[in-house]
């Protein structure tokens, strides 16, 4: 029995931003900031659009509203240059306000 299923997705090179370079045991890697990770998730899952979809994510709205940066999330979404994605992110943030 498999422990987990993995999906691999590709992003266009122009979408590689919002990452920090980390050092672990003298090896370097990039890790997305919280806001970019959320944005990338919505980018690779375009079918997530409605309040019902957002509810199924079981997202910790209280924690994000406390510690996340909504302006940064919007700015990163605008930088992606996709109107539908920005609209979905705005709908998601509206949902978080009322969750």
Secondary structure, 3 states (H helix, E strand, C coil): CCCCCCCCCCCCHHHCCCEEEEEECCEEEEEECHHHHHHHHHHHCCCCCCHHHHHHCCCCHHHHHHHCCHHHHHHHHHHHCCHHHHHHHHHHHHHHHHC
